[in-house]
Amino acid sequence: MGLMLYTDKLNQAEYLVDGDSMLFLYTGEVYGTATMRKIIDQTTMDTLFRFADQFNAIGLTDLEIAALCAVRLTVVGDTTLDDRPTVDRARRDFEDALIHALKSEHSESANQLLDDINRLLPLLEETNRVQRNIIAKFPVNYDKTNTN
């Protein structure tokens, strides 16, 4: 049994069957684990799935995931910004929101969850690097009007 989600903006549908997520692309192609294994090397697949398994095991709520995403999106590293202090303040606010959400939902285990998240960050960075490499291989000028 599966759940079908439609996304108009992305022109695709996601379908979950027995824990395997598949995308039905506007081209009519099905993109799932089997397809991924054909186009992505095993080491990359292992990295992506290891991260997914470890991240899912933490068991964050949607609010906690949103706060974590906001924190990660505002980590700028060595990037030069016009207004870095504002971005740094925003990141600290998002970090506070994540901690508050963890304590509200998991009062007994909030500190452990925060430790689990922090231990996962190096693998998250590796996953981001891998995904950047995958995305860089996609054609830039894809003509979606020609989908014969």
C-alpha positions as CSV (number, residue, x, y, z in Angstrom):
1,M,0.0,0.0,0.0
2,G,1.3,3.5,-0.7
3,L,0.5,7.1,-0.3
4,M,0.6,9.3,-3.4
5,L,1.6,13.0,-3.1
6,Y,1.2,15.4,-5.9
7,T,3.3,18.5,-6.3
8,D,2.2,20.9,-9.1
9,K,5.3,23.1,-9.0
10,L,7.7,20.2,-9.5
11,N,5.5,18.3,-11.9
12,Q,6.1,15.0,-10.2
13,A,4.3,12.7,-7.8
14,E,5.9,10.7,-5.0
15,Y,4.7,7.2,-4.2
16,L,5.8,5.2,-1.2
17,V,5.7,1.4,-1.5
18,D,7.1,-0.8,1.2
19,G,9.4,1.9,2.4
20,D,10.8,2.6,-1.1
21,S,10.1,6.1,-2.3
22,M,9.6,6.6,-6.0
23,L,9.0,9.7,-8.1
24,F,6.8,9.6,-11.1
25,L,8.4,12.4,-13.2
26,Y,6.5,14.5,-15.7
27,T,8.4,12.6,-18.5
28,G,6.6,9.5,-17.4
29,E,9.7,8.0,-15.9
30,V,9.7,6.3,-12.5
31,Y,12.7,7.3,-10.3
32,G,13.2,5.0,-7.3
33,T,15.9,3.0,-5.6
34,A,16.3,0.7,-8.6
35,T,16.9,3.6,-10.9
36,M,19.2,5.3,-8.5
37,R,21.4,2.1,-8.3
38,K,21.7,2.2,-12.1
39,I,23.0,5.8,-12.3
40,I,24.7,6.3,-9.0
41,D,27.7,4.4,-7.8
42,Q,27.5,2.1,-4.8
43,T,29.7,4.2,-2.5
44,T,27.4,7.2,-3.1
45,M,24.3,5.1,-2.6
46,D,25.7,3.8,0.7
47,T,26.4,7.3,1.9
48,L,22.9,8.5,1.0
49,F,21.2,5.5,2.6
50,R,23.4,5.5,5.7
51,F,22.5,9.2,6.3
52,A,18.8,8.5,5.7
53,D,18.8,5.5,8.1
54,Q,20.7,7.4,10.8
55,F,18.6,10.5,10.4
56,N,15.3,8.6,10.5
57,A,16.4,6.7,13.6
58,I,16.6,10.0,15.5
59,G,12.8,10.4,15.1
60,L,12.5,14.1,14.8
61,T,9.1,15.8,14.4
62,D,8.3,17.9,11.3
63,L,8.8,21.0,13.4
64,E,12.2,19.8,14.6
65,I,13.2,18.9,11.0
66,A,12.2,22.4,9.8
67,A,14.2,24.1,12.6
68,L,17.2,21.9,11.8
69,C,16.9,22.7,8.1
70,A,16.8,26.4,8.9
71,V,19.9,26.1,11.1
72,R,21.8,24.2,8.4
73,L,20.7,26.7,5.7
74,T,22.2,29.6,7.7
75,V,25.6,27.9,8.3
76,V,27.7,29.8,5.8
77,G,31.2,28.7,6.5
78,D,33.8,30.8,4.6
79,T,31.2,32.3,2.3
80,T,31.4,36.1,2.0
81,L,28.1,37.8,2.9
82,D,27.1,41.4,2.7
83,D,25.4,41.2,6.1
84,R,26.9,38.2,7.9
85,P,26.0,39.4,11.4
86,T,22.3,39.2,10.5
87,V,22.6,35.7,9.1
88,D,24.6,34.7,12.2
89,R,21.8,36.1,14.4
90,A,19.2,34.3,12.4
91,R,21.1,31.0,12.8
92,R,21.3,31.4,16.6
93,D,17.5,32.1,16.6
94,F,16.9,28.9,14.6
95,E,19.2,27.0,16.9
96,D,17.2,28.2,19.9
97,A,14.0,27.2,18.1
98,L,15.4,23.7,17.5
99,I,16.4,23.3,21.1
100,H,13.0,24.6,22.3
101,A,11.2,22.2,20.0
102,L,13.3,19.3,21.2
103,K,12.7,20.1,24.8
104,S,9.0,20.6,24.2
105,E,8.5,17.3,22.4
106,H,11.2,15.1,24.1
107,S,11.7,16.6,27.5
108,E,13.5,13.5,28.9
109,S,15.7,12.9,25.9
110,A,16.2,16.4,24.3
111,N,20.0,16.5,25.2
112,Q,20.5,13.0,23.8
113,L,18.7,13.9,20.6
114,L,20.8,17.1,20.2
115,D,24.0,15.0,20.7
116,D,22.6,12.5,18.0
117,I,22.1,15.4,15.6
118,N,25.5,16.8,16.2
119,R,27.1,13.4,15.7
120,L,25.2,13.2,12.4
121,L,26.5,16.5,11.0
122,P,29.7,15.2,9.4
123,L,27.6,12.6,7.5
124,L,25.1,15.3,6.6
125,E,28.0,17.4,5.1
126,E,29.2,14.3,3.2
127,T,25.6,13.7,1.9
128,N,25.4,17.4,0.8
129,R,28.7,17.1,-1.1
130,V,27.5,13.9,-2.8
131,Q,24.2,15.4,-3.8
132,R,26.0,18.5,-5.2
133,N,28.1,16.2,-7.3
134,I,25.0,14.3,-8.5
135,I,23.1,17.6,-9.3
136,A,26.1,19.0,-11.2
137,K,25.9,16.1,-13.6
138,F,22.3,16.9,-14.7
139,P,22.0,18.8,-18.0
140,V,21.4,22.5,-17.5
141,N,19.3,23.2,-20.6
142,Y,16.7,20.4,-20.4
143,D,13.9,21.0,-22.9
144,K,10.8,19.8,-21.0
145,T,8.6,20.6,-24.0
146,N,10.1,17.8,-25.9
147,T,9.0,14.8,-23.7
148,N,8.1,12.3,-26.5
